Structure formats: structure tokens, C-alpha cells
Amino acid sequence: MDMKSKPDEAVAASPSDSPAPFLNREISLLEFNRRVLAQAEDPSVPLLERLRFLCIVSSNLDEFFEVRVASLLAQHRHQSGADDLATINLDGASEECRQIIARQYALLNNEILPRLSENGIHLLRRSDRNAAQKAWVKQYFDKEVRPLLTPVGLDPAHPFPRVINKSLNFIVELAGKDAFGRGTGIAIMKAPRVLPRVIRLPDELSDKPGASYCLLSSVIQAHMADLFTGREVVSYSQFRVTRNSDLWVDEEEVKNLRQALQSELHSRNYGFAVRLEVGRGCPRHLADFLLDQFAIDRSRLFAVDGPVNMGRLLEIVNTNARPELKFGPFVPGFPAKLVNHHDIFAVLSRQDVLLHHPFQSFEPVIDFIRCCAADPGVVAIKQTIYRAGANSELMEALINAALRGKEVTVIVELMARFDEEANINWAERLEEAGAQVVYGVVGLKTHAKLALVLRREQDGLRRYAHLGTGNYNPTTAKHYTDFGLLTADEEITLDVNEVFIHLTSMTRPTQLSSIWLAPFSLQKEIVKAIRQEAAIAREGKPARIIAKMNSLTDESVIRALYDASKDGVRIDLIVRGACALRPGVPGLSENIRVRSIVGRFLEHSRIFYFRNNLQHDIWLSSADWMNRNLFRRVEVAFPVRSPALKKRVIREGLQVYLKDNVNAWELGSDGHYRRRKPRGSQAPYSAQLHLMEMLGLEASVESHNKDNEHGTDSVAPRRG
């Protein structure tokens, strides 16, 4: 598991000049978006996928402002002094965002759109449209757009309208008098949310081969004068305001959390404003007027050379059937242990089954719940739900189980950010079907991924469980890397049952023998395992820690890692996003390396490996090493006990990522991330591509047989 190579190709970053042992969380999170942006810059990535990565950056920045910047602003409001930490972090984050956004739009305009046009995909501005297309757009505007527009001329009887979070709007400066002889100078107009933001023009009108599109904002701006007859349109600009999107309810005061959240969801659209985006040509006085209306500091004004919501261009990616411009098709594999085995309970009675998504299908998890819903021996199903999605076969299976009279208990996390509405809808449907629905623990989010099944067999009730690192969401399971364990292990399933009793009864959980549970024991056990490895190193024995997660910001865990490094423990951390640990500092963290993998799939699995005198302890978890996960959420970490499955997790979840020299970025002690590249005669190696080839349906029968000879849980094409 020891890979040695030197990083190269420094990428623009914002390193801290401070000798402090911790890197800035906000800057580190934005650095992740630089790495996503680098995927869009990479010419080896298919063209439409490059556009997709640009859209992902926009979506990520939206959430960054809605959550992180909003949180910093809230801190700032409660602190005094111009140079407080919140202010410093806000200024640094705003400048970093400005650099990212400038690169993002330059890449869109100077490379991605011209390359798309060369390949027959045209996004047309007003000046690009031919006469026939202009006539069609005019007709479309008159019939489909204008009837839905409501320009509001501002005066005492027409105050500035309420503007919805992240909606498309226009500000218009007018000259002359209105119909009543008054000189109202500014109008505001909202773009109707029911209208598509990307419009495909009829192919027969184009003088270029391929597909042509235009944006709704371009259509409206092309006919702005038609909306203000008798007035001169002096200037105008599109604009978009981003608002605080954290929902807040007093969970100790409300009697019904679901009803309170339903009321609060509407107000999310009108939280305090945190960012203003305008078109590049927006006159300064109009931008200042908007900043004043929304009480936004100029440092959070972004004038962009293109659509104010670049994420809308994802529609072009999704509607274009151009396989040569996208990643090649991939069909996930299916565990060989489950192929042609109709009795999942018989399989699990003999051995655990490990699933590695998306390289292996999520379908066995859905099949497991479906089978439990239909099996007459199953008497109860218990499950946690964090992000199920709006459409879910798994949730339908739980509803079916309840309708069949089984005892179904579902812990639905209503406070899962941006999934609240979908989760409320599922909670209502589950209750209507007769399921017992609870909403987790007051003040904590239930983020653990657990399903428990109780089945009556000849020798009494038998427990079966699924534990995972990712959500019970079949859609994201196709794009996020995660591990899941199907097991009938007596100790693990007993602990899972105890966790469910804890969550529904609110009693303190009994002593768990195999599971680490937050907010009670998880951080303590992680620190204990790190210190145990340090003690082994002090004895002069080999000591090793490898951990993979989304974020690492908990200071207590970082300090324990620093201490272990000073004791000689060799530590590799694979951290996708924010990392506050500063690696490679002599005398502090010189034995720690940090890398991030950004590729086709979103790295999402959490894996903790401790060598522990050749015990090779493996823990999979729903939790990152962040204070919120360790103390403000219900999380679990669970062991992988089978030696064969331990080898799989080490090989598939850790080793290949340490070997990656295509999608890997290494963090230096200066705060810079540097992209790894093959050196000399070294062959390119992508962890995700390797796993696709190894675990996907393309894997050969011979490799399956070879793996089976060694007792590993290989994959095979699913039949029937």
C-alpha cells in the first residue's frame, strides 16, 4: 500500500502564510471546486462532460454561498470589530470565488462553447442568430414568453418586489414618461419559473449542421423594448440573488417537526441575501441599486460574462445524444454470490456480501428490501432515510411492506438540506401505508445508513442488516462511490437493532460491541485507534493509518494524527473536499500525506484503516472526520470482519487511490494542491477506470474464477 512519487503541476491556490497547524476550511472547500474546474479544463475529458463539470462548479458555489457564506455572515452579525475572524474568512472566500468564477466563464466562452460549435452544438447569442431564427425567436417570445412576464415599474405604489432565491430576474433603466406622465426610472421583471431556461431552435432554420440553442435570458433581452412601449430602454441587466438557505425551526418548541418544516420551506426562498450576480455589462449605478436593495456588500457582487446561472447549461448536456462527446457507457457489475441465487437469506447466513458502488450495482440493496417486503417470514423492517430522492423503488418497497402488514419503522431525516420536501412527501406516504415514521433526534441529524430486517425462521427470529457509507438513493448510487455491507453477523445486527431502539425511544444506547456511534463514541474511538497505532510505532513496530473521507476538519482528530505522525506512524489521507490538516510540516506532520481524487464519479466512501499489529482493522462509516458529524449527527462506523472482504476494501477502496496518477491531487504544507502526473516511463493509472474495468460487467469470467479461488467477493454479469 506504499506508493512513492513526487507531485508536480501546482494549481492556483490560496495558501495560508500563517504557521497555524490548521488550514482554512472555507478556502479548502473552494480549492475542491478548483479541482472540479480542472476537470472542465482537461482536454482529455469528453467535451460535454467538461461542460457538465462547469455546471457542477456553479452548483457547488451556489451551495457554498447558501450555507458557508451565510453562516459566516451570521457569525459576523454577532461579532464586533472590523478584523474579526468571520470578516477575514468572508474576504478570503469572496476573493477565491472571484478567481474561480473568472476562470470558469473564460473557459466557457473561449474554449468550451467554440469547441461545442465545432462539433455541431451551438449556443446562439442574439448576434449569432440568422434572420429565420430571429423571426422564430420573436414569435416564441410573443406567444410563450411575453404573456407570462410582469414588469414592475418602481414607485411608492409599486415597491421593489420580493425576489426568490437563485431566480432569474432583470433590472431595466427607462427614460421618458410613463403612461401617467411620471418619470419612473427603474423596472424589475422576474423570469417565470415555468419557462425553460434553455430553448432549442428548430433544426431546419439553422444554416449550421447540428443542434442550436438559445437562452431564455437572451430571448427576453432581445425584445426588452417591446415590453416598455412609449419608453426608451436605456440599459438593462439580468441578475440573480443567492440567499441563506439554512432552515431553522425550534425543535424543542414545535409539536410536529414535519408541519413546522413544511411552513419553513417556503421561507427558504426569502432568506437574507448573500450574493448578487449580474451581467458583465450591468451599469455600476444599477448594480449599486440592487446591492442596496438586498443589503449585500460589494465584495459579494459578481459580474459574469454569460448566464448568471451557468448550471442551467446542464440541459444541453442532458438532451444531447452524442455518445462520442460523453463518457463511455458503463454497466455496473453484480456480486457473483448473488447471481442465480434466489434466496438472499441463505447467502447471508453463510457469508457477508460487500458491495462497491457505482462499480457494482445498487440493485442488490433494492432487491434485498423488495425480497423482505414479499417474504412471508419477514416480520419487521427498520430503516434510516437521509436522501432517498423524489423517485425511489426502495421507498416504494418499504411502502409495499407496510401495506402487506409488516412492522415497518422508518427514521426519516427531515432536515436533510435541500431534500426536505422529498423526505416530507415520503414520510406522509409511509404513514398512510401504516408504517411507523419518526424524525430522528431533536437537535441532531440522523445521517447513519442502516437497514435491519427481522425474519422468523425455524430456530426463532433472525436478524439481517445492510449498512452503508452512502444514501439509500438509487440515482446517486450510480454516480457516488460508496461501500455497502449485507450481513447476518450476530453482533453487528444486534448493535444495529440497539441503534434503532435508541433512535425511536430516545433512551441512551446500551454498550455497543461492534459499532461506533456518534455523538457518543465515534470520535473517542477514532482518536483511540489513532493513539493505539502511535503506541505501536513507539515500540519500534511498523504502524500505518490510511483513511478516506469527504472532509477532514475536526481539530481533535487532526491533533491526534499530528501526534501519531511525530511518533512515526505513516499516514495517508484521501480527502475529497475540505481538509484543515496541514501535511508535510517537519516536526508536526512530516509522515502525513494528503491527496484528493476528482474524476468521473464523486468520491463519497468513508474508510478507516489501522494496521494494528497486522490485525488490519477496517471500518466503514457514514461520517466524515468533522465536528458536525462526530457530535451533531447520528452516525455509525462499522467493521469489516471477513479477511477476504478486508482485502477487497484495502485493494479497491485505498490502494488504487494511492496509486492514481491521473485524477489525484496532493496537498502540500503550503496549502497548495498539485496534480499528480505520470513521470518518466510511468503508465497512467486512474483508480476509477481501474475499478470500472475490474468490477464492471466487462470483467472476464476467468478473472471471476480466479478471484473465487482466492475467496474474494468478485463480480459477474447478472442473469435473469
Disulfide bonds with the S-S distance in Angstrom:
none
